[in-house]
């Protein structure tokens, strides 16, 4: 639910997810968990040719700085290869959306005990 919360915050600040969200690190090898994130958020998620996204990011920045690509989006298109896309299950997303409302209420209620 916290991933969904973060996506809501990002989107409320004017950003949009018009493309699959890349899953990286150790969790990128757990397809069940990636599918769960897709179902909960209603967004596409994907994996890439490497789970170490930091390395791909460094390669893209260096390639752009060396003049191989005009911008990072172009570098991304040429360097990063999507290996699998996870589509949200609409029925499960509806169920999780109801739970998300409860999560937000609970978070609002308990957050006052953790803020200064």
C-alpha positions in Angstrom: 0.0 0.0 0.0 2.9 2.4 0.7 4.1 2.0 -3.0 0.6 3.1 -4.1 0.8 6.0 -1.6 4.1 7.1 -3.1 2.7 6.9 -6.6 -0.3 9.1 -5.6 2.1 11.7 -4.1 4.2 11.7 -7.2 1.2 12.0 -9.5 -0.4 14.7 -7.3 2.7 16.8 -8.0 2.2 16.6 -11.8 4.1 13.6 -12.8 2.5 10.7 -14.7 3.4 7.1 -15.2 2.7 6.6 -18.9 5.1 3.6 -19.0 5.9 0.6 -16.9 7.6 1.3 -13.6 11.0 -0.5 -13.5 11.5 -2.9 -10.6 15.1 -3.3 -9.5 17.3 -4.8 -6.9 16.6 -8.1 -5.1 12.9 -7.7 -5.4 13.2 -7.8 -9.3 13.6 -11.6 -9.1 10.3 -12.1 -7.3 7.6 -12.1 -10.0 4.9 -12.7 -7.5 5.8 -9.5 -5.6 6.0 -7.5 -8.8 2.6 -8.7 -9.9 1.2 -7.8 -6.5 2.6 -4.2 -6.8 1.0 -4.0 -10.3 -2.4 -5.2 -9.0 -2.4 -2.9 -5.9 -1.4 0.2 -7.8 -3.2 -0.4 -11.1 0.1 0.4 -12.9 2.3 -1.6 -15.2 5.6 -2.8 -13.7 8.6 -4.3 -15.6 11.9 -5.9 -15.2 15.0 -5.1 -17.3 18.1 -7.0 -18.5 19.8 -6.3 -15.2 18.5 -6.0 -11.6 21.2 -3.5 -10.8 19.6 -0.3 -12.2 22.3 1.9 -10.7 24.7 0.5 -13.2 22.3 1.2 -16.1 21.8 4.7 -14.8 25.5 5.3 -14.7 25.9 4.0 -18.2 23.1 6.2 -19.5 24.5 9.4 -17.9 28.0 8.7 -19.1 26.8 7.9 -22.7 24.9 11.2 -22.8 27.9 13.1 -21.3 30.2 11.6 -23.9 27.8 12.8 -26.7 26.5 9.4 -27.7 22.9 10.4 -27.0 21.3 13.9 -26.9 19.4 13.2 -23.7 18.7 10.6 -21.1 15.4 9.5 -22.6 17.1 8.6 -25.9 19.9 6.8 -23.9 17.2 4.9 -22.1 15.6 3.8 -25.3 18.8 2.5 -26.7 20.4 0.9 -23.6 17.7 -0.5 -21.4 15.9 -3.6 -22.5 12.6 -4.6 -20.9 12.5 -8.3 -20.1 9.0 -8.6 -18.8 5.9 -6.4 -18.3 3.4 -7.0 -15.5 -0.1 -5.9 -16.2 -2.5 -5.1 -13.4 -5.4 -7.5 -12.9 -8.5 -5.1 -12.9 -10.5 -7.3 -10.5 -7.7 -7.5 -8.0 -7.0 -3.8 -8.3 -10.6 -3.0 -7.4 -10.3 -5.1 -4.3 -7.0 -3.5 -3.3 -8.4 0.0 -4.0 -11.0 -0.6 -1.3 -8.2 -1.7 1.1 -6.2 1.3 0.1 -8.9 3.6 1.4 -8.7 1.8 4.7 -4.9 2.0 4.7 -5.1 5.8 4.1 -7.5 6.2 7.0 -5.4 4.1 9.4 -2.2 5.9 8.3 -3.8 9.3 9.0 -5.0 8.1 12.4 -1.7 6.7 13.6 0.6 9.3 12.0 -0.1 11.8 14.8 1.6 9.5 17.2 4.8 9.4 15.1 5.2 13.1 14.2 6.9 15.8 16.3 
